[in-house]
Amino acid sequence: MSTKLTIIGGGVSGLAAGIYAQMSGLDSEIFEGHSVIGGQCTSWKRRGFHIDNCVHWMTGTSPNKEIYQVWKDVGVIGDGCPMIAHEYFLQVDIDGVKGHAWRDLDRMEAELLTIAPEDKKVIHDLIKAIRNFRNIELPALKPKEQMTFMDNMRLLWKMRKAIPVAVKYGKMTIGDLAQMFQSPVIRQIIHNYVPETYFAISTLYMYAMFSAGNADLPLGGSDSITLRMRDRYLQLGGKISTKKKATSIDIEGSRCRRVNFEDGTNVEVEDLICATDISVTFKLIGEQYIDKHFKFCYDNPEKFPVFSNLNVYYAVDQPTNDIPTMEIFNCEPYTVGGREVKTVIVNNFADQPNFAPEGKGILEVLVVQYDHQYDYWDRLYADREAYRAEKERVAQEVLTRLERHYPQYTGKLTVLESVTPKSFNRFTGAYKGAYMGFIQTHLVKKETHSGILPGLDNLYLAGQWLQTPGGLPNALVTGRFAVQRLLKRKNLLHLFCTQKT
Ligand SMILES: Cc1cc2nc3c(=O)[nH]c(=O)nc-3n(C[C@H](O)[C@H](O)[C@H](O)COP(=O)(O)OP(=O)(O)OC[C@H]3O[C@@H](n4cnc5c(N)ncnc54)[C@H](O)[C@@H]3O)c2cc1C
């Protein structure tokens, strides 16, 4: 049996879909618009330094979780795939007082109690909540409509300790949770680098996954994810065509018939998985296909905001093993995209070999940006000189704060690269440059999309926008789910993963 499957988009979701298609005996081809695969999970070189665009933590590194199996299937985890397991997720330094989100929760509790004995009760509750939330499970093996009663019961049983945490903190934002503490250090640990309008449970989730050993970092960073996936796909007989930007999809009746590319070529379609940003998918098939779910999200940006980053990369003219792997410190306020920022969030790649030339280091500074800041960068981009000048101004503002905080680097920092929300949009088509899907606020109920659109019989969706909160794990599992949905619709579900090698 050979069923021809066309996949548009070669990010994590498209690659996952391709791998599972091949593992199930389908004959698939991925068409990627860019010159390289990987989508948002990518890297590039600047003046001998390695710029890693994506991974700071990867959920699914614990063998106890369902998603581990999926990372293993796609070749990212397992023998010969080394991981970095940091002792702490981040260090926070507020006016010289330091606190950590430690992997060891007893150590974290003890340190927080020393910093803020006045917060004793809430610290205890917080650590208990993180500990219990380790039992949360992202359903990764079957899409929700294919889960049986017993599957659901098993999942609920596994998550029985996490459910009361979700109930207790479910209506709170990160800002609400942070306000329960008097200590500014603990407030910042709770804020982390996540927008304060996010559900409070996203912080609990992050620390729960990290402390359970379920959110480590692949050695080699983002490339080690996508290049391993690419290799696995090719080994399974898949085909990748790059520089194939789709411009439209011809639809006849209820079927997608043809994908047309920017270079004037086209491909006839039997079955189609769109693993592009969902806003791109709707441009390709036509806005009349935007379903109720996405229409509601796009029409209610105050309930479904998005966020992105301005990332600035600095070369350091000495190794950087003397500073934390991730640190957030407070600083003199500065403005980015019209938004006042009072902290610097630094990611240090010292433990990733070959990211910097011998004797040097590379730092990444993350500045959170929301919808309004995307609009700001988008408008500014029309005037390239002003756009470049503003990127440089921000990079220099941050540089002076880095030198103040790390005086040993004074005169040794050089700006390598600034990436704005507009850059993410330009290079991958990301809606407003967003990289985690919609921020599900406490105003709206958490939703998981069905991955199919009414009126289209041979189109399946994959990608980070389909499931809260987005990110790599959701991109990954929606690729798998798209293939399961396709097989189910064709009455071929029994073939799923039968060609595993
Ligand atoms: C700065 C940053 C940091 C991040 N950190 C983390 C992290 O620490 N942990 C985590 O879990 N997640 C993180 N993420 C999020 C993660 O990278 C994304 O959620 C994930 O990679 C999305 O995968 P995707 O396949 O859904 O979409 P994408 O990566 O956007 O893939 C879509 C692909 O489709 C292609 N495409 C678009 N339009 C067309 C077209 N017309 N024709 C053909 N191809 C097209 C694009 O080029 C792209 O390759 C981060 C993202 C960023 C940007």
The ligand as an ORCA input file, in Angstrom:
! r2SCAN-3c Opt
* xyz 0 1
  C      13.271     32.445     20.424
  C      12.515     31.177     20.605
  C      12.728     30.395     21.726
  C      11.999     29.219     21.915
  N      12.274     28.442     22.997
  C      11.589     27.273     23.172
  C      11.920     26.403     24.247
  O      12.852     26.636     25.010
  N      11.145     25.285     24.416
  C      10.097     24.982     23.596
  O       9.440     23.973     23.809
  N       9.796     25.779     22.543
  C      10.517     26.909     22.307
  N      10.241     27.713     21.225
  C       9.066     27.380     20.399
  C       9.343     26.333     19.320
  O      10.488     26.652     18.604
  C       8.134     26.308     18.387
  O       6.961     26.134     19.144
  C       8.203     25.175     17.368
  O       9.469     25.096     16.768
  C       7.102     25.400     16.322
  O       7.139     24.370     15.367
  P       6.051     24.308     14.206
  O       6.417     23.180     13.342
  O       4.691     24.329     14.818
  O       6.172     25.698     13.434
  P       7.382     26.387     12.663
  O       8.656     26.148     13.353
  O       6.966     27.805     12.455
  O       7.434     25.625     11.265
  C       6.663     26.013     10.166
  C       7.510     25.795      8.923
  O       6.723     26.105      7.795
  C       7.528     26.834      6.871
  N       6.648     27.623      6.016
  C       5.937     28.728      6.381
  N       5.238     29.183      5.322
  C       5.499     28.335      4.299
  C       5.051     28.279      2.950
  N       4.216     29.189      2.440
  N       5.510     27.268      2.161
  C       6.371     26.323      2.652
  N       6.822     26.349      3.913
  C       6.387     27.335      4.735
  C       8.407     27.669      7.753
  O       9.560     28.146      7.072
  C       8.728     26.699      8.865
  O       9.876     25.920      8.570
  C      11.006     28.848     20.981
  C      10.826     29.597     19.828
  C      11.577     30.744     19.623
  C      11.393     31.528     18.359
*
